[in-house]
């Protein structure tokens, strides 16, 4: 009998050692896979963040050109020195900080060079995204005709060959009306609806904004009110569309929501650019969020009833 127990103890020890070896072989690949997945998710989030910030910078600087110099790919009567004095260089541009709980984010934008070629000013500018100290950059060139003299910009050649004149056709991205903000306009419509730190649009109120905006107030869209933003926007206050009727928020460019977004009833939020949501997103009833660009949710959004969140025509899970 003692011999049998001794043999069973031997088998138990062998089985335990075998299990330890198997676990030791399986665990490293599993841990490595989880770590790789986590790092990949973090990398994807960072890429989306950087794209959003770069877009913010582009919209900001294009709006600066429109406001201070002249129409994008249009013409101006300013001299090249006047343009340099009106705009800010990338070296002198202060970073614009975005409040975010998960990371340090800011964007910086300014001109890299301004030159003149065959009667056209070429303004090269740099949009820079900074996330947790890591820098991402993109450069673009805006072309504006020099009309300062009102005469032929090249008097030595009164009949220039069309091939010698730079192609004034705008960049397709700039030509797209959903991309470039025009001069900042429409903000007074919101300010007239502001009371006690809240902007309330109700009944059939309809505000149209064009440009790059930072809205610090709580925005409350009720009944059949509409807010359309053609450009970029940063919301630093709560955004609510919870009335029983169909309110509407349209954003044609990139957007950042630094506070909760709450949608109910049959209200809709449609974003043609990127959407970055730093806090809670809630969709109830027949509410809808429709995003046609990239989307980033720091916290998993909640949906109830027939609430729907679509990203590039696919339901967000």
WOBEL-V643889 format. One record per residue. N is the residue number from 1. RES is the residue in one letter. PHI is phi in degrees with one decimal (999 if undefined). OMEGA is omega as a letter, one per 30 degrees, with the letter a starting at -180 (999 if undefined). Layout:
BEGIN
n=<N | N>
res=<RES | RES>
phi=<PHI | PHI>
omega=<OMEGA | OMEGA>
END
This chain:
BEGIN
n=<1 | 2 | 3 | 4 | 5 | 6 | 7 | 8 | 9 | 10 | 11 | 12 | 13 | 14 | 15 | 16 | 17 | 18 | 19 | 20 | 21 | 22 | 23 | 24 | 25 | 26 | 27 | 28 | 29 | 30 | 31 | 32 | 33 | 34 | 35 | 36 | 37 | 38 | 39 | 40 | 41 | 42 | 43 | 44 | 45 | 46 | 47 | 48 | 49 | 50 | 51 | 52 | 53 | 54 | 55 | 56 | 57 | 58 | 59 | 60 | 61 | 62 | 63 | 64 | 65 | 66 | 67 | 68 | 69 | 70 | 71 | 72 | 73 | 74 | 75 | 76 | 77 | 78 | 79 | 80 | 81 | 82 | 83 | 84 | 85 | 86 | 87 | 88 | 89 | 90 | 91 | 92 | 93 | 94 | 95 | 96 | 97 | 98 | 99 | 100 | 101 | 102 | 103 | 104 | 105 | 106 | 107 | 108 | 109 | 110 | 111 | 112 | 113 | 114 | 115 | 116 | 117 | 118 | 119 | 120 | 121 | 122 | 123 | 124 | 125 | 126 | 127 | 128 | 129 | 130 | 131 | 132 | 133 | 134 | 135 | 136 | 137 | 138 | 139 | 140 | 141 | 142 | 143 | 144 | 145 | 146 | 147 | 148 | 149 | 150 | 151 | 152 | 153 | 154 | 155 | 156 | 157 | 158 | 159 | 160 | 161 | 162 | 163 | 164 | 165 | 166 | 167 | 168 | 169 | 170 | 171 | 172 | 173 | 174 | 175 | 176 | 177 | 178 | 179 | 180 | 181 | 182 | 183 | 184 | 185 | 186 | 187 | 188 | 189 | 190 | 191 | 192 | 193 | 194 | 195 | 196 | 197 | 198 | 199 | 200 | 201 | 202 | 203 | 204 | 205 | 206 | 207 | 208 | 209 | 210 | 211 | 212 | 213 | 214 | 215 | 216 | 217 | 218 | 219 | 220 | 221 | 222 | 223 | 224 | 225 | 226 | 227 | 228 | 229 | 230 | 231 | 232 | 233 | 234 | 235 | 236 | 237 | 238 | 239 | 240 | 241 | 242 | 243 | 244 | 245 | 246 | 247 | 248 | 249 | 250 | 251 | 252 | 253 | 254 | 255 | 256 | 257 | 258 | 259 | 260 | 261 | 262 | 263 | 264 | 265 | 266 | 267 | 268 | 269 | 270 | 271 | 272 | 273 | 274 | 275 | 276 | 277 | 278 | 279 | 280 | 281 | 282 | 283 | 284 | 285 | 286 | 287 | 288 | 289 | 290 | 291 | 292 | 293 | 294 | 295 | 296 | 297 | 298 | 299 | 300 | 301 | 302 | 303 | 304 | 305 | 306 | 307 | 308 | 309 | 310 | 311 | 312 | 313 | 314 | 315 | 316 | 317>
res=<X | X | X | X | X | X | X | X | X | X | X | X | X | X | X | X | X | X | X | X | X | X | X | X | X | X | X | X | X | X | X | X | X | X | X | X | X | X | X | X | X | X | X | X | X | X | X | X | X | X | X | X | X | X | X | X | X | X | X | X | X | X | X | X | X | X | X | X | X | X | X | X | X | X | X | X | X | X | X | X | X | X | X | X | X | X | X | X | X | X | X | X | X | X | X | X | X | X | X | X | X | X | X | X | X | X | X | X | X | X | X | X | X | X | X | X | X | X | X | X | X | X | X | X | X | X | X | X | X | X | X | X | X | X | X | X | X | X | X | X | X | X | X | X | X | X | X | X | X | X | X | X | X | X | X | X | X | X | X | X | X | X | X | X | X | X | X | X | X | X | X | X | X | X | X | X | X | X | X | X | X | X | X | X | X | X | X | X | X | X | X | X | X | X | X | X | X | X | X | X | X | X | X | X | X | X | X | X | X | X | X | X | X | X | X | X | X | X | X | X | X | X | X | X | X | X | X | X | X | X | X | X | X | X | X | X | X | X | X | X | X | X | X | X | X | X | X | X | X | X | X | X | X | X | X | X | X | X | X | X | X | X | X | X | X | X | X | X | X | X | X | X | X | X | X | X | X | X | X | X | X | X | X | X | X | X | X | X | X | X | X | X | X | X | X | X | X | X | X | X | X | X | X | X | X | X | X | X | X | X | X | X | X | X | X | X | X>
phi=<999 | -60.3 | -66.0 | -64.4 | -60.8 | -63.4 | -65.1 | -62.8 | -63.1 | -64.3 | -65.0 | -61.9 | -63.9 | -63.6 | -64.6 | -63.1 | -64.0 | -63.8 | -62.9 | -61.3 | -64.3 | -63.3 | -61.8 | -63.2 | -77.7 | -81.6 | -60.0 | -56.5 | -62.5 | -64.6 | -62.1 | -62.8 | -64.9 | -63.8 | -64.0 | -63.2 | -64.1 | -62.6 | -65.2 | -65.9 | -63.3 | -63.6 | -64.4 | -63.4 | -61.7 | -64.6 | -62.5 | -63.4 | -59.1 | -64.4 | -63.0 | -61.2 | -67.9 | -63.1 | -63.7 | -58.7 | -61.9 | -62.3 | -61.9 | -60.0 | -74.8 | -59.8 | -66.4 | -61.6 | -64.6 | -61.2 | -72.8 | -104.3 | -118.3 | 164.5 | -61.1 | -59.6 | 55.4 | -107.4 | -148.2 | -145.5 | -99.4 | -77.9 | -84.3 | -65.2 | -68.6 | -65.4 | -65.0 | -60.3 | -73.0 | -78.3 | -98.5 | -112.6 | -81.3 | -65.0 | -69.9 | -96.7 | -74.8 | -77.2 | -62.1 | -100.6 | -82.4 | -107.8 | -67.7 | -144.0 | -76.9 | -89.7 | -162.2 | -88.8 | -128.4 | -158.0 | -129.0 | -139.4 | -149.4 | -177.2 | -76.3 | -92.4 | -158.9 | -132.6 | -131.4 | -124.3 | -145.2 | 52.2 | 85.3 | -127.6 | -89.3 | -111.7 | -104.1 | -94.6 | -127.0 | -115.9 | -103.3 | -125.3 | -105.7 | -124.9 | -126.3 | 51.2 | 86.4 | -89.7 | -109.3 | -123.6 | -135.2 | -140.4 | -118.8 | -138.4 | -121.8 | -109.5 | -110.5 | -129.5 | -73.5 | -82.7 | -116.7 | -66.7 | -92.5 | 73.5 | -114.4 | -60.7 | -64.0 | -128.8 | -61.8 | -70.8 | -131.0 | -64.9 | -124.4 | -66.7 | -67.9 | -53.4 | -71.0 | -82.8 | -93.8 | -56.6 | -65.7 | -81.1 | -60.8 | -71.8 | -58.2 | -54.3 | -66.5 | -73.0 | -70.8 | -62.3 | -64.0 | -81.9 | -99.9 | -83.7 | -73.5 | -83.3 | -59.4 | -53.4 | -152.4 | 95.0 | -64.1 | -61.4 | -60.9 | -72.8 | -61.2 | -68.8 | -101.4 | -89.6 | -153.6 | 54.4 | 80.2 | -124.9 | -96.8 | -113.4 | -105.1 | -140.3 | 54.2 | -113.6 | -57.1 | -144.7 | -111.8 | -120.6 | -114.9 | -131.8 | 135.7 | -115.3 | -130.1 | -120.7 | -109.2 | -88.4 | -82.9 | -67.6 | -109.4 | -122.2 | -105.7 | -116.5 | 50.5 | -106.3 | -67.2 | -132.9 | -129.1 | -117.3 | -123.2 | -100.4 | 150.4 | -111.5 | -150.3 | -120.9 | -97.1 | -99.9 | -123.5 | -59.8 | -124.3 | -122.9 | -135.1 | -121.4 | -69.5 | -78.6 | -89.3 | -100.4 | -83.2 | -146.9 | -124.8 | -118.4 | -128.0 | -85.6 | -116.2 | -71.8 | -141.7 | -129.9 | -110.6 | -89.6 | -128.8 | -58.4 | -116.5 | -123.1 | -127.3 | -142.0 | 57.0 | -113.3 | -70.3 | -132.9 | -122.6 | -120.0 | -122.5 | -84.2 | -105.0 | -85.6 | -129.1 | -122.4 | -114.6 | -84.7 | -132.4 | -59.4 | -123.6 | -128.0 | -126.5 | -126.1 | 58.9 | -107.6 | -62.8 | -141.6 | -117.9 | -122.5 | -114.9 | -97.5 | -109.7 | -76.3 | -136.7 | -136.8 | -115.6 | -66.3 | -113.6 | -61.2 | -67.7 | -107.4 | -130.6 | -144.3 | 62.2 | -101.5 | -57.7 | -138.2 | -125.7 | -117.1 | -122.8 | 53.0 | 68.8 | -120.9 | -63.2 | -78.5 | -110.4>
omega=<l | a | a | l | a | l | l | l | l | l | l | l | l | l | l | l | a | l | l | l | a | l | l | l | a | a | a | l | l | l | l | l | l | a | l | l | l | l | l | l | l | l | l | l | a | l | l | l | a | l | l | a | l | l | l | l | a | l | a | a | l | l | l | l | a | a | a | a | a | a | l | a | l | l | a | l | a | l | a | l | l | l | l | a | a | a | l | a | a | l | a | a | l | l | l | a | l | l | l | a | a | a | l | a | l | l | a | a | l | a | l | l | l | a | l | a | l | l | l | l | l | a | l | l | a | l | a | l | a | a | a | l | l | a | l | a | l | l | l | l | l | a | l | a | l | a | a | a | a | a | l | a | l | a | l | l | a | l | a | l | a | a | a | a | l | a | a | a | a | l | a | a | a | a | a | a | l | a | a | l | l | a | a | l | l | a | l | l | l | a | l | l | a | l | l | l | l | l | a | l | a | a | l | l | a | l | l | a | l | a | l | a | l | a | a | a | l | a | a | a | a | l | a | a | a | l | l | a | l | a | a | a | l | l | l | l | l | l | a | l | a | a | a | l | a | l | a | l | l | l | a | a | l | a | l | l | a | l | a | l | a | a | l | l | l | a | a | l | l | a | a | l | a | l | l | a | a | a | a | l | a | l | a | l | l | a | a | l | a | a | a | l | l | a | l | l | l | l | a | a | l | l | l | a | l | l | a | l | a | l | a | l | l | a | a | a | 999>
END
